[in-house]
């Protein structure tokens, strides 16, 4: 297991539950892009809360 990145002041830990195979695919894709899972999730969350991504678009992509 790689060491955890240092937390910036104000950064909190968040625990989520996802299917193992999805987590493994996500981790692999992040690694191929040279990013951490935290970096990608944080970028997604910023876009989601700013309205750049909405739940309807995400659900339509699953079909």
C-alpha positions as CSV (number, residue, x, y, z in Angstrom):
1,X,0.0,0.0,0.0
2,X,1.4,3.4,-1.0
3,X,1.7,6.1,1.7
4,X,-1.2,8.4,2.2
5,X,-0.7,11.9,0.8
6,X,-0.3,14.6,3.3
7,X,-3.5,16.4,4.1
8,X,-3.8,20.1,3.6
9,X,-5.3,22.1,6.5
10,X,-9.0,21.8,6.3
11,X,-8.9,18.5,4.4
12,X,-11.1,15.7,5.8
13,X,-11.3,12.0,5.3
14,X,-14.4,10.6,3.7
15,X,-15.4,6.9,3.6
16,X,-17.6,5.6,0.8
17,X,-18.7,2.1,-0.2
18,X,-18.5,1.0,-3.8
19,X,-18.3,-2.3,-5.6
20,X,-14.8,-3.8,-5.4
21,X,-14.5,-4.2,-9.2
22,X,-15.5,-0.6,-9.8
23,X,-12.9,0.6,-7.2
24,X,-10.2,-1.4,-8.9
25,X,-11.1,-0.1,-12.4
26,X,-11.2,3.4,-11.0
27,X,-7.8,3.1,-9.2
28,X,-6.2,1.6,-12.4
29,X,-7.6,4.5,-14.6
30,X,-6.3,7.1,-12.1
31,X,-2.9,5.4,-12.1
32,X,-2.6,5.4,-15.9
33,X,-3.3,9.2,-15.7
34,X,-0.7,9.7,-13.0
35,X,-3.4,10.9,-10.6
36,X,-4.5,9.7,-7.2
37,X,-8.1,8.6,-6.6
38,X,-8.4,11.6,-4.2
39,X,-7.4,14.1,-6.9
40,X,-10.0,12.7,-9.3
41,X,-12.8,12.5,-6.8
42,X,-12.1,16.0,-5.6
43,X,-12.1,17.4,-9.1
44,X,-15.4,15.6,-9.7
45,X,-16.9,16.9,-6.5
46,X,-16.0,20.5,-7.4
47,X,-17.7,20.1,-10.8
48,X,-20.7,18.5,-9.3
49,X,-21.3,21.1,-6.6
50,X,-20.7,23.9,-9.1
51,X,-23.4,22.5,-11.4
52,X,-21.0,21.6,-14.2
53,X,-22.1,17.9,-13.8
54,X,-25.6,16.9,-12.8
55,X,-27.1,13.6,-11.7
56,X,-29.4,13.2,-14.7
57,X,-26.4,13.3,-17.1
58,X,-24.6,10.7,-15.0
59,X,-27.6,8.4,-14.8
60,X,-28.1,8.6,-18.6
61,X,-24.5,7.5,-19.1
62,X,-25.2,4.3,-17.2
63,X,-27.9,3.2,-19.7
